[in-house]
Amino acid sequence: MLRHKRVPQPLLLHVVSRAASMDQPQTKSAKKNAARAAKRRAAREALQAQADAAHPAGVGAAEPPVPEAAAAAAPDQLPALVDIGINIGSRDMKDWRAMVTRAAEAGVGTVLLTGVDIKSIRQNIAAIAQYRGPARLHSTAGIHPHHSKGGITPALLDELREHLAHPAVVAVGECGLDFNRKLSPHADQIAVFDAQVGLAIELNKPMFCHEREAASATLNVLDHYRGQLPPVVIHCFTGSAADAHAYLERGFYLGFTGTVCKFERGKHLRKLLVDVPIDRILLETDAPYMGFVKGRRNSEPADTVGVAQKVAEVKGLAYETVCRITTATAARVFGLTDDGTR
């Protein structure tokens, strides 16, 4: 038979006292958790109501539910974010319509489709015309450095000019220089980039620029037109602090993707981000590339919320502030209204 040891009275009083002292914080914590859960449920119910309205019974398939984290992170009162670049021509973006709808429901109201060659530009314009959903879509139009082999002809330049006149097209690009993968000769890349800079100046359209291991050459081209340039965005910036400084001192804007959220690959970006003025920052996913969400290889436009959260954390700003300022910057650069529409 087991005998229970008698607990000395002072020790018993100590245990009872400690338990009582722990009770109050646990009650407060439970209340906080309940309040958070109620807020998340309300956000999910509101998003589901929006989805039901967008897809009445018998009219199209309902979209997959928005993840709980996204619903909680982007309540209705926040300004809608702008994802300044996704690539719907990628084979990993076959479900892009559902993706941009999920993005809108998560708080990313406007998405720019990146045009990298004539085929993708036509695809983007057609997709925008056909899309019926809550997201607001626009396109860019340009020749990517990977597609610059052979240079640029007057006919190609004229076709670009024609597409840039379309009301859905808001910027020249993706254009620029890539000395990393070297899929086109450097001389051809520079010639095609230079021609598109001239086109952007002629049409007074902002530039959506690609640059990989070519900061010096990129600046050489752009500096030739200093004083004439429209707004210039260095998209998917992954360069050095010196590169960032050189772009910023010229008045350019930097686009940050989910790479800034990656522990190792994003370390140098988080460090330099501290010194980048918030009104020079634009947010993007470059979907399906630059994935950073655990358990998922690719990114999608709803992940702009995570990029905004990381920017807020690194810069010590409220998430709401990052939403408001980056959306206003995108509006100013791309000629959108303050809420990302056009």
C-alpha positions as a LaTeX table, in Angstrom:
\begin{tabular}{lrrr}
\hline
Residue & $x$ (\AA) & $y$ (\AA) & $z$ (\AA) \\
\hline
Met1 & 0.00 & 0.00 & 0.00 \\
Leu2 & 1.34 & 3.39 & $-0.98$ \\
Arg3 & 1.49 & 6.09 & 1.61 \\
His4 & 1.10 & 9.74 & 0.63 \\
Lys5 & 3.75 & 11.94 & 2.06 \\
Arg6 & 2.37 & 14.72 & 4.12 \\
Val7 & 3.23 & 18.09 & 2.59 \\
Pro8 & 4.62 & 20.55 & 5.13 \\
Gln9 & 2.18 & 23.40 & 5.75 \\
Pro10 & 4.47 & 26.26 & 4.58 \\
Leu11 & 5.22 & 24.42 & 1.32 \\
Leu12 & 1.54 & 23.70 & 0.76 \\
Leu13 & 0.69 & 27.36 & 1.24 \\
His14 & 3.44 & 28.28 & $-1.26$ \\
Val15 & 2.06 & 25.88 & $-3.89$ \\
Val16 & $-1.51$ & 27.12 & $-3.42$ \\
Ser17 & $-0.35$ & 30.74 & $-3.53$ \\
Arg18 & 1.66 & 30.18 & $-6.74$ \\
Ala19 & $-1.25$ & 28.42 & $-8.43$ \\
Ala20 & $-3.51$ & 31.30 & $-7.57$ \\
Ser21 & $-1.02$ & 33.82 & $-8.89$ \\
Met22 & $-0.78$ & 31.91 & $-12.21$ \\
Asp23 & $-4.54$ & 31.76 & $-12.64$ \\
Gln24 & $-5.07$ & 35.41 & $-13.58$ \\
Pro25 & $-2.52$ & 35.60 & $-16.50$ \\
Gln26 & $-3.94$ & 32.36 & $-17.91$ \\
Thr27 & $-7.43$ & 33.87 & $-17.85$ \\
Lys28 & $-6.23$ & 36.99 & $-19.68$ \\
Ser29 & $-4.38$ & 34.88 & $-22.24$ \\
Ala30 & $-7.49$ & 32.80 & $-22.85$ \\
Lys31 & $-9.54$ & 35.95 & $-23.37$ \\
Lys32 & $-7.00$ & 37.28 & $-25.86$ \\
Asn33 & $-6.92$ & 34.00 & $-27.75$ \\
Ala34 & $-10.72$ & 33.93 & $-27.89$ \\
Ala35 & $-10.80$ & 37.50 & $-29.20$ \\
Arg36 & $-8.23$ & 36.66 & $-31.89$ \\
Ala37 & $-10.17$ & 33.57 & $-32.91$ \\
Ala38 & $-13.39$ & 35.59 & $-33.14$ \\
Lys39 & $-11.64$ & 38.18 & $-35.32$ \\
Arg40 & $-10.29$ & 35.46 & $-37.61$ \\
Arg41 & $-13.72$ & 33.85 & $-37.89$ \\
Ala42 & $-15.28$ & 37.21 & $-38.78$ \\
Ala43 & $-12.62$ & 37.83 & $-41.43$ \\
Arg44 & $-13.13$ & 34.37 & $-42.93$ \\
Glu45 & $-16.91$ & 34.79 & $-42.97$ \\
Ala46 & $-16.58$ & 38.18 & $-44.70$ \\
Leu47 & $-14.22$ & 36.72 & $-47.31$ \\
Gln48 & $-16.53$ & 33.76 & $-47.88$ \\
Ala49 & $-19.45$ & 36.15 & $-48.38$ \\
Gln50 & $-17.41$ & 38.03 & $-51.00$ \\
Ala51 & $-16.54$ & 34.75 & $-52.73$ \\
Asp52 & $-20.19$ & 33.64 & $-52.71$ \\
Ala53 & $-21.22$ & 36.96 & $-54.24$ \\
Ala54 & $-18.54$ & 36.65 & $-56.92$ \\
His55 & $-19.56$ & 33.05 & $-57.70$ \\
Pro56 & $-23.33$ & 32.62 & $-57.25$ \\
Ala57 & $-24.71$ & 29.10 & $-57.38$ \\
Gly58 & $-24.42$ & 27.72 & $-60.90$ \\
Val59 & $-22.09$ & 30.48 & $-62.12$ \\
Gly60 & $-18.47$ & 29.30 & $-62.17$ \\
Ala61 & $-16.65$ & 27.29 & $-59.57$ \\
Ala62 & $-16.10$ & 28.69 & $-56.09$ \\
Glu63 & $-12.48$ & 29.53 & $-55.30$ \\
Pro64 & $-10.56$ & 27.62 & $-52.62$ \\
Pro65 & $-10.94$ & 29.20 & $-49.14$ \\
Val66 & $-8.42$ & 31.85 & $-48.17$ \\
Pro67 & $-5.88$ & 30.54 & $-45.65$ \\
Glu68 & $-6.69$ & 31.59 & $-42.09$ \\
Ala69 & $-3.38$ & 33.47 & $-41.73$ \\
Ala70 & $-4.05$ & 35.54 & $-44.84$ \\
Ala71 & $-7.58$ & 36.35 & $-43.72$ \\
Ala72 & $-6.36$ & 37.49 & $-40.31$ \\
Ala73 & $-3.47$ & 39.50 & $-41.76$ \\
Ala74 & $-5.50$ & 41.57 & $-44.19$ \\
Pro75 & $-8.76$ & 42.83 & $-42.67$ \\
Asp76 & $-11.12$ & 44.88 & $-44.81$ \\
Gln77 & $-10.07$ & 48.21 & $-43.35$ \\
Leu78 & $-6.46$ & 47.95 & $-44.64$ \\
Pro79 & $-5.49$ & 49.51 & $-47.99$ \\
Ala80 & $-5.33$ & 46.85 & $-50.72$ \\
Leu81 & $-1.75$ & 45.91 & $-51.58$ \\
Val82 & $-0.31$ & 45.93 & $-55.10$ \\
Asp83 & 1.77 & 43.04 & $-56.43$ \\
Ile84 & 3.80 & 44.71 & $-59.17$ \\
Gly85 & 4.78 & 41.54 & $-61.02$ \\
Ile86 & 3.61 & 37.98 & $-61.72$ \\
Asn87 & 4.25 & 35.73 & $-64.73$ \\
Ile88 & 1.05 & 34.03 & $-65.91$ \\
Gly89 & 2.86 & 32.55 & $-68.93$ \\
Ser90 & 4.78 & 30.17 & $-66.68$ \\
Arg91 & 3.62 & 26.55 & $-66.74$ \\
Asp92 & 3.36 & 26.78 & $-62.95$ \\
Met93 & 0.72 & 29.51 & $-63.29$ \\
Lys94 & $-1.98$ & 27.57 & $-65.12$ \\
Asp95 & $-4.30$ & 28.27 & $-62.20$ \\
Trp96 & $-3.52$ & 31.99 & $-62.25$ \\
Arg97 & $-7.19$ & 33.06 & $-62.22$ \\
Ala98 & $-7.77$ & 31.31 & $-58.90$ \\
Met99 & $-4.48$ & 32.73 & $-57.62$ \\
Val100 & $-5.30$ & 36.37 & $-58.34$ \\
Thr101 & $-8.77$ & 35.89 & $-56.89$ \\
Arg102 & $-7.26$ & 34.46 & $-53.70$ \\
Ala103 & $-4.88$ & 37.41 & $-53.68$ \\
Ala104 & $-7.73$ & 39.92 & $-53.82$ \\
Glu105 & $-9.50$ & 38.11 & $-51.00$ \\
Ala106 & $-6.29$ & 38.15 & $-48.93$ \\
Gly107 & $-5.86$ & 41.91 & $-49.37$ \\
Val108 & $-3.83$ & 42.18 & $-52.61$ \\
Gly109 & $-6.30$ & 44.11 & $-54.74$ \\
Thr110 & $-4.16$ & 44.90 & $-57.78$ \\
Val111 & $-1.77$ & 42.65 & $-59.69$ \\
Leu112 & 0.51 & 43.52 & $-62.62$ \\
Leu113 & 1.11 & 40.82 & $-65.23$ \\
Thr114 & 4.66 & 40.94 & $-66.56$ \\
Gly115 & 5.18 & 41.08 & $-70.32$ \\
Val116 & 8.56 & 39.70 & $-71.36$ \\
Asp117 & 8.08 & 39.26 & $-75.12$ \\
Ile118 & 5.38 & 39.84 & $-77.74$ \\
Lys119 & 3.70 & 36.49 & $-77.05$ \\
Ser120 & 3.36 & 37.13 & $-73.30$ \\
Ile121 & 2.17 & 40.70 & $-73.86$ \\
Arg122 & $-0.64$ & 39.49 & $-76.10$ \\
Gln123 & $-1.49$ & 36.77 & $-73.61$ \\
Asn124 & $-1.65$ & 39.29 & $-70.75$ \\
Ile125 & $-3.91$ & 41.70 & $-72.62$ \\
Ala126 & $-6.27$ & 38.89 & $-73.61$ \\
Ala127 & $-6.28$ & 37.50 & $-70.05$ \\
Ile128 & $-7.17$ & 40.89 & $-68.59$ \\
Ala129 & $-10.06$ & 41.27 & $-71.03$ \\
Gln130 & $-11.42$ & 37.83 & $-70.13$ \\
Tyr131 & $-10.89$ & 37.84 & $-66.36$ \\
Arg132 & $-14.00$ & 38.24 & $-64.24$ \\
Gly133 & $-13.14$ & 38.46 & $-60.59$ \\
Pro134 & $-12.34$ & 40.77 & $-57.69$ \\
Ala135 & $-8.67$ & 41.45 & $-58.56$ \\
Arg136 & $-7.71$ & 44.44 & $-60.69$ \\
Leu137 & $-5.24$ & 43.45 & $-63.38$ \\
His138 & $-2.79$ & 45.45 & $-65.49$ \\
Ser139 & 0.15 & 44.49 & $-67.66$ \\
Thr140 & 3.62 & 45.62 & $-68.57$ \\
Ala141 & 5.01 & 45.32 & $-72.11$ \\
Gly142 & 8.65 & 44.82 & $-72.95$ \\
Ile143 & 11.44 & 42.56 & $-74.16$ \\
His144 & 13.27 & 40.72 & $-71.39$ \\
Pro145 & 17.08 & 40.50 & $-71.71$ \\
His146 & 16.77 & 36.72 & $-72.09$ \\
His147 & 14.79 & 37.37 & $-75.29$ \\
Ser148 & 17.13 & 40.02 & $-76.68$ \\
Lys149 & 19.23 & 37.80 & $-78.91$ \\
Gly150 & 19.45 & 39.29 & $-82.38$ \\
Gly151 & 18.72 & 42.83 & $-81.22$ \\
Ile152 & 15.60 & 44.82 & $-81.98$ \\
Thr153 & 14.04 & 45.71 & $-85.33$ \\
Pro154 & 11.93 & 48.76 & $-86.23$ \\
Ala155 & 8.96 & 46.41 & $-86.72$ \\
Leu156 & 9.36 & 44.96 & $-83.23$ \\
Leu157 & 9.68 & 48.42 & $-81.73$ \\
Asp158 & 6.50 & 49.52 & $-83.55$ \\
Glu159 & 4.61 & 46.52 & $-82.20$ \\
Leu160 & 5.78 & 47.30 & $-78.68$ \\
Arg161 & 4.65 & 50.89 & $-79.13$ \\
Glu162 & 1.23 & 49.66 & $-80.22$ \\
His163 & 0.83 & 47.40 & $-77.18$ \\
Leu164 & 1.99 & 50.17 & $-74.85$ \\
Ala165 & $-0.91$ & 52.28 & $-76.08$ \\
His166 & $-3.39$ & 49.72 & $-74.74$ \\
Pro167 & $-5.22$ & 51.04 & $-71.64$ \\
Ala168 & $-4.38$ & 47.89 & $-69.64$ \\
Val169 & $-0.62$ & 48.35 & $-70.14$ \\
Val170 & 1.01 & 50.55 & $-67.51$ \\
Ala171 & 4.79 & 50.24 & $-67.99$ \\
Val172 & 7.63 & 49.45 & $-70.39$ \\
Gly173 & 9.24 & 46.17 & $-69.41$ \\
Glu174 & 10.30 & 43.76 & $-68.28$ \\
Cys175 & 13.45 & 45.10 & $-69.86$ \\
Gly176 & 17.04 & 45.47 & $-68.75$ \\
Leu177 & 20.27 & 43.49 & $-68.48$ \\
Asp178 & 21.13 & 40.04 & $-67.16$ \\
Phe179 & 24.84 & 39.20 & $-67.09$ \\
Asn180 & 24.25 & 36.21 & $-64.83$ \\
Arg181 & 22.55 & 33.64 & $-67.07$ \\
Lys182 & 23.85 & 35.15 & $-70.35$ \\
Leu183 & 21.06 & 33.81 & $-72.55$ \\
Ser184 & 21.59 & 36.72 & $-74.96$ \\
Pro185 & 24.87 & 38.42 & $-75.95$ \\
His186 & 25.66 & 41.47 & $-73.83$ \\
Ala187 & 25.74 & 43.76 & $-76.87$ \\
Asp188 & 22.25 & 42.64 & $-77.96$ \\
Gln189 & 20.89 & 43.08 & $-74.44$ \\
Ile190 & 22.25 & 46.62 & $-74.22$ \\
Ala191 & 20.87 & 47.57 & $-77.66$ \\
Val192 & 17.39 & 46.22 & $-76.88$ \\
Phe193 & 17.37 & 47.84 & $-73.42$ \\
Asp194 & 18.52 & 51.18 & $-74.81$ \\
Ala195 & 15.76 & 51.14 & $-77.43$ \\
Gln196 & 13.14 & 50.50 & $-74.74$ \\
Val197 & 14.46 & 53.33 & $-72.58$ \\
Gly198 & 13.95 & 55.62 & $-75.56$ \\
Leu199 & 10.42 & 54.25 & $-76.02$ \\
Ala200 & 9.58 & 54.85 & $-72.35$ \\
Ile201 & 10.74 & 58.45 & $-72.65$ \\
Glu202 & 8.80 & 58.94 & $-75.89$ \\
Leu203 & 5.57 & 57.57 & $-74.38$ \\
Asn204 & 6.19 & 58.85 & $-70.83$ \\
Lys205 & 5.63 & 55.37 & $-69.42$ \\
Pro206 & 7.38 & 54.08 & $-66.27$ \\
Met207 & 10.08 & 51.44 & $-66.68$ \\
Phe208 & 9.96 & 47.96 & $-65.16$ \\
Cys209 & 13.61 & 46.89 & $-65.18$ \\
His210 & 15.38 & 43.58 & $-64.74$ \\
Glu211 & 18.99 & 43.63 & $-63.53$ \\
Arg212 & 21.19 & 40.69 & $-62.55$ \\
Glu213 & 24.92 & 41.19 & $-61.98$ \\
Ala214 & 24.75 & 44.15 & $-64.35$ \\
Ala215 & 24.24 & 47.20 & $-62.15$ \\
Ser216 & 27.11 & 49.18 & $-63.65$ \\
Ala217 & 26.07 & 48.50 & $-67.24$ \\
Thr218 & 22.43 & 49.24 & $-66.40$ \\
Leu219 & 23.38 & 52.61 & $-64.93$ \\
Asn220 & 25.54 & 53.39 & $-67.97$ \\
Val221 & 22.49 & 53.01 & $-70.21$ \\
Leu222 & 20.11 & 54.90 & $-67.94$ \\
Asp223 & 22.57 & 57.70 & $-67.13$ \\
His224 & 22.77 & 58.51 & $-70.83$ \\
Tyr225 & 19.15 & 59.71 & $-70.49$ \\
Arg226 & 19.51 & 61.35 & $-67.08$ \\
Gly227 & 17.01 & 64.16 & $-66.65$ \\
Gln228 & 14.62 & 62.65 & $-69.22$ \\
Leu229 & 13.67 & 59.40 & $-67.55$ \\
Pro230 & 10.15 & 58.52 & $-66.41$ \\
Pro231 & 9.85 & 56.61 & $-63.09$ \\
Val232 & 12.24 & 53.63 & $-63.06$ \\
Val233 & 11.55 & 50.49 & $-61.02$ \\
Ile234 & 14.35 & 47.98 & $-60.42$ \\
His235 & 12.13 & 44.93 & $-60.16$ \\
Cys236 & 12.93 & 41.95 & $-57.91$ \\
Phe237 & 15.93 & 43.70 & $-56.41$ \\
Thr238 & 18.56 & 41.29 & $-55.06$ \\
Gly239 & 21.69 & 43.41 & $-55.42$ \\
Ser240 & 24.15 & 44.88 & $-52.95$ \\
Ala241 & 23.80 & 47.85 & $-50.63$ \\
Ala242 & 26.03 & 49.83 & $-53.02$ \\
Asp243 & 23.73 & 48.97 & $-55.93$ \\
Ala244 & 20.69 & 50.03 & $-53.90$ \\
His245 & 22.35 & 53.33 & $-53.01$ \\
Ala246 & 23.23 & 54.03 & $-56.66$ \\
Tyr247 & 19.64 & 53.39 & $-57.77$ \\
Leu248 & 18.08 & 55.35 & $-54.93$ \\
Glu249 & 20.27 & 58.42 & $-55.40$ \\
Arg250 & 18.97 & 58.59 & $-58.98$ \\
Gly251 & 15.39 & 58.55 & $-57.75$ \\
Phe252 & 14.61 & 54.97 & $-58.77$ \\
Tyr253 & 12.32 & 52.55 & $-56.95$ \\
Leu254 & 13.18 & 49.06 & $-55.67$ \\
Gly255 & 10.87 & 46.07 & $-55.88$ \\
Phe256 & 11.22 & 43.47 & $-53.11$ \\
Thr257 & 9.97 & 39.88 & $-53.35$ \\
Gly258 & 9.73 & 36.97 & $-50.95$ \\
Thr259 & 13.51 & 36.60 & $-51.11$ \\
Val260 & 13.62 & 39.19 & $-48.33$ \\
Cys261 & 11.81 & 36.65 & $-46.14$ \\
Lys262 & 14.35 & 33.86 & $-46.69$ \\
Phe263 & 16.70 & 33.27 & $-43.76$ \\
Glu264 & 20.02 & 33.05 & $-45.60$ \\
Arg265 & 19.35 & 34.43 & $-49.10$ \\
Gly266 & 17.44 & 37.39 & $-47.71$ \\
Lys267 & 19.89 & 38.34 & $-44.96$ \\
His268 & 21.72 & 41.04 & $-46.95$ \\
Leu269 & 18.42 & 42.39 & $-48.28$ \\
Arg270 & 16.98 & 42.78 & $-44.78$ \\
Lys271 & 20.14 & 44.59 & $-43.74$ \\
Leu272 & 20.04 & 47.11 & $-46.61$ \\
Leu273 & 16.25 & 47.45 & $-46.42$ \\
Val274 & 16.65 & 49.37 & $-43.17$ \\
Asp275 & 18.10 & 52.30 & $-45.13$ \\
Val276 & 15.68 & 52.22 & $-48.07$ \\
Pro277 & 13.02 & 54.96 & $-47.71$ \\
Ile278 & 9.59 & 53.37 & $-47.38$ \\
Asp279 & 8.23 & 55.52 & $-50.22$ \\
Arg280 & 10.80 & 53.99 & $-52.62$ \\
Ile281 & 9.74 & 50.42 & $-51.88$ \\
Leu282 & 7.38 & 48.41 & $-54.06$ \\
Leu283 & 6.12 & 44.92 & $-53.22$ \\
Glu284 & 5.96 & 41.92 & $-55.53$ \\
Thr285 & 6.04 & 38.15 & $-55.65$ \\
Asp286 & 7.37 & 37.59 & $-59.20$ \\
Ala287 & 5.13 & 34.51 & $-59.02$ \\
Pro288 & 5.63 & 31.66 & $-59.50$ \\
Tyr289 & 9.28 & 32.42 & $-58.73$ \\
Met290 & 10.88 & 33.57 & $-55.46$ \\
Gly291 & 8.79 & 31.23 & $-53.32$ \\
Phe292 & 9.32 & 31.52 & $-49.57$ \\
Val293 & 6.28 & 29.98 & $-47.89$ \\
Lys294 & 7.24 & 26.81 & $-46.03$ \\
Gly295 & 5.93 & 23.66 & $-47.66$ \\
Arg296 & 5.30 & 25.33 & $-51.03$ \\
Arg297 & 7.95 & 25.66 & $-53.75$ \\
Asn298 & 6.29 & 28.42 & $-55.77$ \\
Ser299 & 4.98 & 31.81 & $-54.81$ \\
Glu300 & 1.59 & 33.28 & $-55.65$ \\
Pro301 & 0.32 & 36.87 & $-55.52$ \\
Ala302 & $-1.40$ & 36.44 & $-52.13$ \\
Asp303 & 2.13 & 36.07 & $-50.70$ \\
Thr304 & 2.55 & 39.84 & $-51.14$ \\
Val305 & 0.98 & 39.99 & $-47.68$ \\
Gly306 & 3.96 & 38.09 & $-46.26$ \\
Val307 & 6.43 & 40.38 & $-48.05$ \\
Ala308 & 4.65 & 43.43 & $-46.60$ \\
Gln309 & 4.75 & 41.92 & $-43.13$ \\
Lys310 & 8.50 & 41.30 & $-43.40$ \\
Val311 & 9.13 & 44.85 & $-44.64$ \\
Ala312 & 7.12 & 46.18 & $-41.70$ \\
Glu313 & 9.10 & 44.03 & $-39.26$ \\
Val314 & 12.52 & 44.99 & $-40.65$ \\
Lys315 & 11.75 & 48.70 & $-40.82$ \\
Gly316 & 9.94 & 48.85 & $-37.48$ \\
Leu317 & 6.72 & 50.11 & $-39.06$ \\
Ala318 & 3.11 & 49.15 & $-38.59$ \\
Tyr319 & 1.83 & 46.72 & $-41.22$ \\
Glu320 & $-0.94$ & 49.21 & $-42.01$ \\
Thr321 & 1.67 & 51.88 & $-42.75$ \\
Val322 & 3.51 & 49.63 & $-45.19$ \\
Cys323 & 0.22 & 48.79 & $-46.93$ \\
Arg324 & $-0.78$ & 52.43 & $-47.25$ \\
Ile325 & 2.56 & 53.83 & $-48.43$ \\
Thr326 & 3.55 & 51.05 & $-50.86$ \\
Thr327 & 0.09 & 51.13 & $-52.46$ \\
Ala328 & 0.29 & 54.92 & $-52.81$ \\
Thr329 & 3.76 & 54.58 & $-54.36$ \\
Ala330 & 2.54 & 51.99 & $-56.87$ \\
Ala331 & $-0.35$ & 54.28 & $-57.71$ \\
Arg332 & 2.00 & 57.19 & $-58.33$ \\
Val333 & 4.54 & 55.20 & $-60.36$ \\
Phe334 & 2.12 & 53.25 & $-62.56$ \\
Gly335 & $-0.63$ & 55.84 & $-62.90$ \\
Leu336 & $-3.16$ & 53.97 & $-60.75$ \\
Thr337 & $-5.61$ & 55.50 & $-58.30$ \\
Asp338 & $-4.73$ & 55.54 & $-54.61$ \\
Asp339 & $-6.39$ & 52.18 & $-53.98$ \\
Gly340 & $-4.50$ & 50.50 & $-56.82$ \\
Thr341 & $-7.21$ & 50.82 & $-59.48$ \\
Arg342 & $-6.84$ & 52.66 & $-62.73$ \\
\hline
\end{tabular}
